[in-house]
Amino acid sequence: MVKLIINADDLGYDNPRNDAILECFETKQISTATVMVNMPGFEDAVARVHTNNLQNCVGLHLNFTQGSPLTEEIKQFSNFCDSDGFFNASFHRSKFGRFFLSSKAKKAVYKEARAQMLRYIEAGFTMMHLDSHHHSHTDPVICKIVCPLAKELGFKSIRLSRNFKVVGFVKILYKWYVNRIIRQNACKTSEYFTDFNGVEKNWASLVEDNGVAEIMVHPNYIDADTEKCLRDYNDLWVSILDFLEKHKYEFQLMTFSELM
């Protein structure tokens, strides 16, 4: 039987997104979520996670690309922050920036990553899993900073770079390299990471492999005829639920805490 970790990214982004993700927990449409500690909905997310006893189902959604940093030093670097001190994701949009940073920029990234990890730990979350907004922890230069630090601070699992049915020699080699770094620094990882489209197109292959796959989703609300309707960022929420209902006897939901 396939084991699925269905993770809702962006918990803590804002209160409406928190509403959507908590509803998905309640209705068992997801098994885990990852929280952004530097965004406006963080305190609301912390309170609601504790109220619903979900501390061991929530990891850290490390964030270098949106919102305001927790530390000051990284604001000095224009490839990370704009003139107002908000993340601008410039380094992440540059192929060069994904591989190379100055030594001073690396120190600033280290300090910001550490601050976000400690804020997650201090908030009482216990799953000790890490991924990142826009997958920036899989940029090689960031990966080499973040992964050893996560291991040092006691994180047990880290999201892989997307590796399910990847096409193209260069992409395969790139992802193998990044995932090697991740696996060297994480006690646990899923075997595969993908989105819903990847699972839907290759379900038979996943069933045959009988592995553990993480599916990334982004629950949010959209107003439709004055009613709140759940959606994924690509409007596929109904399709996701239909697909999972169709195959409900072929998989079981689990969390990163349950990985052996």
C-alpha distance (Angstrom), angle and dihedral (degrees) to the residues before:
residue distance angle dihedral
M1 . . .
V2 3.81 . .
K3 3.80 115.4 .
L4 3.80 114.0 -145.0
I5 3.77 130.0 -165.6
I6 3.81 105.2 -164.1
N7 3.78 104.8 -165.7
A8 3.79 125.5 -168.2
D9 3.79 109.8 -147.2
D10 3.83 123.5 -154.1
L11 3.82 103.0 39.4
G12 3.81 104.6 164.2
Y13 3.79 94.3 30.5
D14 3.81 89.7 115.9
N15 3.81 138.3 -35.6
P16 3.84 97.0 -92.7
R17 3.79 90.2 54.4
N18 3.78 89.0 48.2
D19 3.82 88.2 53.4
A20 3.80 91.0 53.8
I21 3.81 94.8 46.9
L22 3.81 94.1 46.5
E23 3.81 89.1 50.5
C24 3.80 88.9 52.7
F25 3.80 90.5 51.6
E26 3.79 90.8 49.4
T27 3.81 93.1 50.6
K28 3.83 92.8 41.6
Q29 3.79 94.0 -119.4
I30 3.82 90.4 132.1
S31 3.79 133.0 30.4
T32 3.82 101.4 -157.8
A33 3.80 142.6 11.4
T34 3.79 136.1 -163.0
V35 3.79 122.8 -136.9
M36 3.82 132.0 -140.5
V37 3.80 108.2 -139.5
N38 3.81 96.5 -167.1
M39 3.82 99.5 53.7
P40 3.84 131.1 93.3
G41 3.80 96.3 -105.1
F42 3.80 96.4 54.1
E43 3.82 99.1 100.9
D44 3.81 91.0 46.7
A45 3.81 89.6 49.8
V46 3.81 92.2 50.7
A47 3.78 92.9 50.9
R48 3.80 94.3 47.3
V49 3.80 94.8 44.9
H50 3.81 90.3 54.2
T51 3.81 92.7 44.2
N52 3.80 89.6 54.2
N53 3.83 94.6 40.5
L54 3.82 92.9 -121.1
Q55 3.81 97.4 135.5
N56 3.80 92.3 119.3
C57 3.81 92.9 50.6
V58 3.82 97.9 56.7
G59 3.78 127.0 82.5
L60 3.80 133.1 179.1
H61 3.82 121.8 -81.6
L62 3.81 96.6 -156.8
N63 3.79 109.5 -148.3
F64 3.81 129.2 -155.2
T65 3.80 97.6 145.4
Q66 3.82 110.7 56.3
G67 3.78 139.3 35.2
S68 3.79 128.0 9.1
P69 3.83 123.0 -38.7
L70 3.79 121.0 -119.9
T71 3.81 91.9 -133.7
E72 3.80 131.7 56.0
E73 3.79 102.9 -140.8
I74 3.81 96.4 69.4
K75 3.83 90.0 56.5
Q76 3.82 88.3 72.0
F77 3.81 91.9 68.9
S78 3.80 116.8 82.5
N79 3.81 91.2 -158.9
F80 3.83 87.5 64.8
C81 3.81 107.0 28.0
D82 3.80 139.3 27.7
S83 3.79 125.6 -129.4
D84 3.81 90.6 -85.2
G85 3.80 92.0 57.2
F86 3.80 98.3 -106.5
F87 3.79 124.7 129.9
N88 3.81 111.6 -96.7
A89 3.85 100.9 -178.4
S90 3.81 90.8 -132.7
F91 3.82 93.8 139.6
H92 3.81 90.6 50.8
R93 3.81 93.9 53.2
S94 3.80 91.8 53.8
K95 3.80 121.4 80.7
F96 3.80 88.6 -151.8
G97 3.82 91.4 47.7
R98 3.79 91.6 55.0
F99 3.81 90.5 60.8
F100 3.80 106.5 30.2
L101 3.81 136.0 45.4
S102 3.78 132.2 160.7
S103 3.79 116.8 -102.2
K104 3.82 90.0 -110.0
A105 3.81 91.6 51.7
K106 3.81 90.1 49.8
K107 3.81 90.2 54.3
A108 3.79 90.0 50.4
V109 3.81 91.2 50.0
Y110 3.80 89.6 49.7
K111 3.81 91.8 52.2
E112 3.81 93.3 47.5
A113 3.80 93.4 46.0
R114 3.80 90.6 49.0
A115 3.81 91.8 49.2
Q116 3.81 92.1 51.1
M117 3.81 92.6 46.4
L118 3.80 92.1 49.6
R119 3.81 92.3 47.8
Y120 3.82 88.6 53.2
I121 3.81 91.9 49.6
E122 3.81 93.8 44.9
A123 3.82 90.1 52.3
G124 3.80 88.4 65.4
F125 3.79 101.8 -109.9
T126 3.80 111.4 151.0
M127 3.81 109.1 -175.8
M128 3.83 88.7 87.8
H129 3.79 94.3 -155.8
L130 3.80 125.6 141.7
D131 3.79 136.4 -156.6
S132 3.80 130.6 144.0
H133 3.79 146.5 -124.3
H134 3.80 110.0 -96.2
H135 3.84 87.6 1.9
S136 3.81 91.3 -85.3
H137 3.82 91.5 152.5
T138 3.82 86.1 69.7
D139 3.81 92.3 59.8
P140 3.83 99.4 106.8
V141 3.80 96.5 -127.1
I142 3.82 91.6 49.2
C143 3.79 92.9 41.3
K144 3.81 91.9 57.5
I145 3.82 89.9 54.0
V146 3.79 101.1 39.0
C147 3.81 102.7 41.8
P148 3.84 99.0 56.6
L149 3.81 89.3 43.3
A150 3.81 91.2 51.4
K151 3.79 90.2 50.7
E152 3.81 90.9 49.3
L153 3.81 91.4 52.4
G154 3.78 93.5 49.5
F155 3.80 104.1 -100.0
K156 3.78 108.5 158.3
S157 3.80 103.1 -164.6
I158 3.80 138.7 27.1
R159 3.79 131.0 -166.9
L160 3.78 114.9 -106.5
S161 3.77 125.1 -129.9
R162 3.80 108.9 -96.5
N163 3.80 104.1 -76.2
F164 3.81 109.1 157.4
K165 3.81 113.0 112.8
V166 3.81 94.2 -20.7
V167 3.80 113.8 179.1
G168 3.81 125.5 -147.0
F169 3.80 131.5 48.9
V170 3.82 95.4 -115.6
K171 3.82 92.7 49.9
I172 3.79 92.1 46.7
L173 3.81 91.7 49.8
Y174 3.82 92.1 46.1
K175 3.79 93.2 50.5
W176 3.80 92.8 44.5
Y177 3.81 88.8 54.5
V178 3.81 94.3 48.9
N179 3.80 94.1 43.2
R180 3.79 90.5 50.4
I181 3.82 88.7 58.8
I182 3.81 91.1 47.1
R183 3.79 94.6 48.7
Q184 3.80 91.2 48.9
N185 3.81 89.0 58.8
A186 3.82 103.8 35.3
C187 3.78 126.7 73.5
K188 3.80 89.0 -153.0
T189 3.78 138.2 25.3
S190 3.76 133.8 162.5
E191 3.80 114.2 -109.3
Y192 3.79 92.0 -121.2
F193 3.77 139.2 21.3
T194 3.79 123.6 -163.7
D195 3.80 143.4 129.1
F196 3.78 128.8 -101.2
N197 3.80 93.7 -87.5
G198 3.79 90.7 56.8
V199 3.79 92.7 51.2
E200 3.79 94.7 43.6
K201 3.80 93.6 52.2
N202 3.81 94.7 44.8
W203 3.80 105.1 30.9
A204 3.81 95.1 126.3
S205 3.79 90.4 54.7
L206 3.80 91.6 49.7
V207 3.81 91.6 49.7
E208 3.78 90.9 50.0
D209 3.81 91.2 49.5
N210 3.83 91.6 48.0
G211 3.79 92.4 -154.8
V212 3.81 137.3 140.5
A213 3.79 114.8 -90.4
E214 3.79 130.5 -175.6
I215 3.80 116.0 -145.8
M216 3.80 117.2 -161.4
V217 3.82 118.0 -142.9
H218 3.82 134.0 169.7
P219 3.82 110.8 -149.6
N220 3.78 114.7 -162.2
Y221 3.79 138.1 149.7
I222 3.77 125.5 -106.0
D223 3.80 122.3 -174.1
A224 3.79 111.0 -119.8
D225 3.80 116.9 176.9
T226 3.83 88.5 -19.8
E227 3.82 92.1 -56.2
K228 3.78 125.1 111.9
C229 3.80 109.9 -115.7
L230 3.76 125.7 -174.0
R231 3.76 116.3 -122.7
D232 3.77 141.0 168.1
Y233 3.79 117.4 -126.7
N234 3.81 88.8 -98.0
D235 3.84 94.9 45.9
L236 3.80 92.1 -110.4
W237 3.79 100.0 120.8
V238 3.81 95.7 111.9
S239 3.80 90.1 46.8
I240 3.80 90.5 50.8
L241 3.79 92.5 52.2
D242 3.80 93.0 45.0
F243 3.79 90.6 51.1
L244 3.80 94.1 47.8
E245 3.80 91.3 47.4
K246 3.80 90.1 51.4
H247 3.82 92.1 52.1
K248 3.82 99.2 32.9
Y249 3.81 93.4 124.2
E250 3.80 92.4 53.0
F251 3.81 99.9 59.9
Q252 3.77 144.1 34.6
L253 3.79 127.5 -148.6
M254 3.79 119.3 -122.7
T255 3.81 141.0 164.0
F256 3.78 132.3 -124.3
S257 3.80 87.9 -106.8
E258 3.81 88.1 65.6
L259 3.81 95.7 54.2
M260 3.80 111.4 116.2
